Structures are given as structure tokens and as C-alpha cells.
Amino acid sequence: DFDEDHQEMMTDYSDDLQSIKLDQQEHGE
């Protein structure tokens, strides 16, 4: 159970990082 929750958290986390990266790129140019 813990592993499943952890996996979901990491997925959400990487999604957030991806969005932040894209946002920064857009503002940078």
C-alpha cells in the first residue's frame, strides 16, 4: 500500500517539476 501511495506521489511530483520547467522556459525566452 505504501509503495503505491509513494509511486503516485512521485508521479505527481515529476508532473509538477515538468510543468515548472516548461513555465520557466516560456518565461525565459
N, C-alpha and C positions, 0 to 999 in steps of 0.2 A: 504493500500500500504506500509506504513512504517513498519507495523508488518511483512509483507512478506520479505521485504529487510532485516529487523533485523534478522529474522529467518535464512535467507540464510547466513548472516554474522556469526551468532553464529555457524552454521553448519560448515562453512569453518574454523572458529576459533578452534572448537573442533577437526576437522580433523588435523589441524596443530599441536595442542597440542599432539594428538595421535602419529603423526609422530615423533615429538621431543622426546617424551617418548621412543618410540621404538629405535630411534637413540642412545639415552643416554644409554639404556640398552645394546645395542650391543657393544658400546664402553666401557662400564663398565666392561664387562666380559673378 
